[in-house]
Amino acid sequence: MDFELNKSQIEIQKAARDFAKGEFDKDLAIELDKKHEFPKKIWQKAAELGFIGIHFPEKYSGQGLGVLENILVAEEFCSRDSSIGCALILSPFASECVLRFGSDAQKEKYLIPVAEGKMLSAGAFTEPDHGSDITCMNTTAVKDGKEWVINGTKTFITNGGLAGFYIVLCQTDPEAKPSYRGISMILADADTKGITATDVGEKMGIRTTATAEVNFKDVRVPIENIVGEEGKGFYQVLEFFDESRILIAAQALGTAQGAFDRALDYVKQREQFGQKLAQFQVTQHKLADMATKIELARLITYKAAWNYDQGRIDPKLTSMAKMYAARTAVEVADEAIQLHGGYGYIAEYEVERFARDAKITEIYEGTKEIQKNTIASAIIGKIK
């Protein structure tokens, strides 16, 4: 059993770390956070250097690498800055649905501009009335000749309003029993008539990413815009979640590491009662607990990514990774603020922003409660 990264992975990790160190300016991050602005120039530069879509095949402007390499980049980006890092790693969000299930024509049309930093992507899955429940969709798609006609509303859509296209989860067979057997994925270009996006407004964290409510009113798209098989959208999105949840685990892991690094630097410099904070045993114990949680989160996140790259789909493992890494991010960021004392509440010291950015990892891509449901279901199995 080998727990070491190979030479290529170490080089990718270092390259991502160096890029983030050189490009993720603290003052810029604070400014972007205040303005609720996407870091467009940094995203484009990251794409030019091959960090976006690193797990896409080379013929689609990727590097032909795996999920593990992709999450190594995500971890490094988010540890350097939780806000800019999040925006970059989610810039190709849901494009994996095209990568895993799309036609060759769809891959060529959509993956190449995503990897080259010319287009953001978005997955329009969540609905106002359903939240984490994707077994039934109010959004419908009806065949009309050679077109699909889409009607419905999606909410909390990452990159909504900025994305070049949406992968829309629709009910295409209203008579299907159970209803999720009648759900399909359909591609819709963002500039298609009838699509409108409204930003959800001020958010607690991840303010450098756009989050929107997207409305589809009599939106017509070609019949060939179906992604994968008709009626298989529910199963396809579950498989996508097994990959995307590993990415969110890496986001959480990087966020936790970034908060820890700042706390460690601070306690080594700050003096109280005639000695450095790092010399107090209570501080040392806090650091020990934080470091242990981060290492455990890293191990299970890396394992989940490696396992996926072996061609194995394991919802239990990916849910464990996301749930634990997200909890680690929240707890470590909170403790980092505590170690900073009053300064931890000040934007200049960054940990308050890391804490705000950490919380979302327990919510999107399935709440921590949904992850527990998945884990428990796998453990218990079917009860006869």
N, C-alpha and C positions, 0 to 999 in steps of 0.2 A: 504494500500500500504506500503510494508516493504522495506526500502532502506538499511537494514543492512545485512551483510554477516552472514551466520550461523556459528556455532562453528567449524565445520569441515573445512569450507572455510577459516576461520581466521587462523586455525592451518596450513593449506596448504600454505597460504600467508606468515606466519611467517617462516615456514620451508624453503621455497624458498628464503626468504630474508636472513636467517641465512646461507644457503648454499652458496649463491652468495657472501656474506660478507666474508666467510671463504676461498673461492676458487678463486674468481675473483681478482687477483692481478693486480694493476695498471701498474706496470712496465712490467709484462707479457703481458698485453693487448696492450701496446704500441709496444712491441717487435713483437707480433703476427701481429699487424697491418702493421708494416714495412715489415715483411717477407711474408705477404699475406698467413698466415698459419692457418689452422683449429685447434681449441683447442681440440684435440682428447682425451687427458687424462681427462679433465674436463667434456667433453661430456659423456665419459664412466662412470665416477663417478656419474654424474647426472642421468644416466639411471639406475645404480645400486640402487639408492635411490628412483626410481619410478617417477622422474619428466618428463621423455620422454615417450610420449604415455599415459599420465595420463588419457586421455579420451578414451582409448581402453578398451574393456571388460577384465576382469581378466583372462579369459581363453587364451587371447592373450598377456599375461604379462603386461596388463595395470591395472588401479585401478578402472575401471568401472565408472569413474566420467564424468562430462560434459564439454562443451566448456567453461563455466564460470570458472571452476577450472583450465583449461588449460591456459586461458588468464591471470589469477591471477599469475601463475608461470611466464608467459612471461613478464608481467609488472614488476615484481620484478627483474627478471634477467636483463632486459634491463635498468632498472633504476640504477642498480649497475654498469653495463658496457654495453654500447650500442653495442659494437662489439662482445664480447664473448656471451652476451645475445642473440643477433641475430643469431649467429651460432648455438647455442643450440636449440632455439625454432624452427628453420627451419630445423633441422636435420631430422625430420620425414615428411618433406614437401611432400604433395600430397599423402601420405599414406592413408589419409582419403578417397581417391577415392576407395581404396580397402576396407576400413572399411565400407563405406556406400553402395557400389555397388558390391563388389567382392564376389566370391563364398567362401564357407567355406574352401576349399582347398587353395585358394589364400590367405585368411586371415591368415591361420595357417603358410603358407610358408613365407609370407612377413611381417606381422605385428609383430610377435614374435621377430625376430632379430632386427627390428627397435626399439621396446620398450626396448629391452635388451642392446642397445648400441653396437650391432654387425654389423649394417648396416645402411647406410644413404639411403634415398629415394629421388626421383626426379620426377617432373612432366615436361614432354617435350611437352609444349603447344605452346609457341611463335615461330613464324617463321620469317626469315629475311625480307621477302616481305610483311608481314601482320601486325606485331607488335600487337597492341591491338585487331585487327580484327580476331576473331577466327571462323567466320562464313564460312570460306572456307580454306581448307588445301591443300598445295602443297605436303605435305607428304602423301604418299599413302600406303595402305596395300591391297594386292591382295591375294585371296585364291589360294593355290596350293596344292591340296590334303588335307592332314591333317595339313597344316601349313599356316601361314600368311607370306607373303614376304613384308617387309617394306622398302621403299625407301624415302629419304627426309632429310631435314636439319632443326634442331631446334636451336634457339639461346637464349642467356641470361638465360640459364638453371641453376637454383640454385642447388648446389651440383653436378653439371655436372662434370664428371671425378672422383668423389669420391663415388658417389652413387652405391649401389649394384644392383639397378634396376631402370628402367624408366617406367613411365606411359605415353605412347605416344598417342597423339591425331592424328588420321589418317583419311584420306578420304577413306572409304571402298566402297562407292557407288558413282562413278563419275557422274552417270546419275541422281542422286537425285535432285529434284527441290522443294524448294530452296536447295542449296548445303549442308547446315548444317544438313539436315535430313539424310545425308549419311556419317556422321562423327561418328567414334567409338573410344573407348579407348582400347589400347592393351598393355599388360605387356611385357617388354623386359629386360631380365637379362643383366646387364652391360657388362658381359664377353662374350656375344654372338658374334660370328664372324660377322664382318661387321659394328660394332659400334665403332666409334672413337670420342673422346672428346678433344677439344682444348680450353684451357683457354682463356678468352677474353682479358686478360692482366690487366694492372694497372687500378684500379677503384678509383673513388672519395672517396667512403666509403665502409662500410661492407666488409672490406678486409680480415676478418677472415673466410668468406664464399667463396666457390668456385663458380664461374660463368663461364659457358662454352658454346661453340657452339658444338652441338652434331650431328654427321652425321650418317645416317643409309643407308648402301649400301647393298642391297640384303640380309637384315637381316631376317633370318627364325626363327619363334617362333611357338610353338604348337597352334593349332586352339582354344584350351581351354583357351588361354591367353587373350581372350577378357574379358574386365571388364564390368560387367553389360550386357546391351542389345546391340546387333549390331545396329548401326544407331542411338543410343541414346547418343553418347558421348558428343555432344554439350550441351544437356540438363543436363547431369550429371556433366559436368565441370562447368556449371553455378551454379548448386547447391553447388558444392565444393567451388566455389568462395564466396558464401554467408557465408561459414564457415571460409575460409582462410582470407577473408578481415577483419573479426573480430580479427583474430590473428595479422594481420599487424597493425590494429588500436591499439592493446595492445602493440605491439612493439613501435609504435610511442608514445603512452602514457608513457611507461616506459622511453623512450629516453628523452622525454620532462621533466619528473620528475627528471631524473638524472642530466640533464643540470641545472635545477632550483636549485636542492639541492647544487650543486657546486657553483653556483652563490650566493646563500644565505650565504653559509659558507664564501665565499670570502669577500662579502661586510660587514659582521660582524667583520672581522679582519682587513681589509685594511683601512688605514687612509689617508685622504687628507684634506688639509686646516685646520688641527687641530681637525678633528673629523672623526668618522667612516663613511664609505660610506653609511652604512645602516641608518644613521641619517639624510641624505639629503632627502628632500621630493621627489625630482625627482626619486631617487633610490626606495623609498617606493612605488611610483606610478607604477614604472616598475614591481616591485615584485607583487604588487596587481593584475596588468593585467595578468602577467604570471600565477599566482596561480589560478585566475578565469578561464582562458582558460583551464588549466590542469584539474580543477574540472569538467568543462563542458564536456571535452573530456572523462573523466572517467565515468561520468554518462551515456553518450550515448553508450560508448563501453560496459560497464557492461549490459546495457539494451539490446543491440543487442545480447550479449552472452546468457543472460537469456532467451530471446525470442526464440533463436535457440534451447535451451535446452527444451523448452516447445513443440517442434515439429513444430514450425511455421517458414516457410521460407519467409523472408521479405527483398527482394533486396534493397528496398528504405532505410530501417533502417540500414542495414549493410553498404551500400554505404555512407550514412550520417556519420556513425561512422568512417569509414576509411578516408573519405575526411576531416572531421573536426579534427580528432586526428592527421593525417599527417600534416595538416597545422599548428596545434598547436606545433608539434614537431619542425618544421622548424622555426617558429616564436620565440618560447621560446629559442631554442638553439642559434639563432642569437642574441637575447637580452642578453643571458648569456655571449656571447663573448663581447658584448658591455659593460656590467657591469665589466668585467675583464679588459677592456682597452687593452693595448698592450699585457698583459699576456694571454689574451684570445686566442691570435694567436699562443701561444707556446704549444707544445704537452704535456708538463709536467702538464698543468692545465686541460687537457682532454676535455674542452668544444669545442675546434676546431674539435676534432674527433667526438663528439656527433653531431655537426652540419653537418659534412660530412655524418655521418650515418643516420641522420634524413631525408635527401632529398630523399633517395630511397623510403621511405614510400609514397611519392606522385607519384611514378612512377610504381613500380611493383604491381602485382595483380590488374591491371587496373589503369591507370593514373587518376589524379583528374578530368580530363575532361570526362573520361569514367564514373566516379562516378556521375558526374553532369548529364550526359545523362540518366543514370539509374534512378536517383532521379526525373528528369523532366518527364521522360516517365511514371513513376508511378503516378505523380501528375496530368498530363494532361490526361492520358488514351488514348484510341483510338478516333481519330477525324473522325467523319462521314461526 
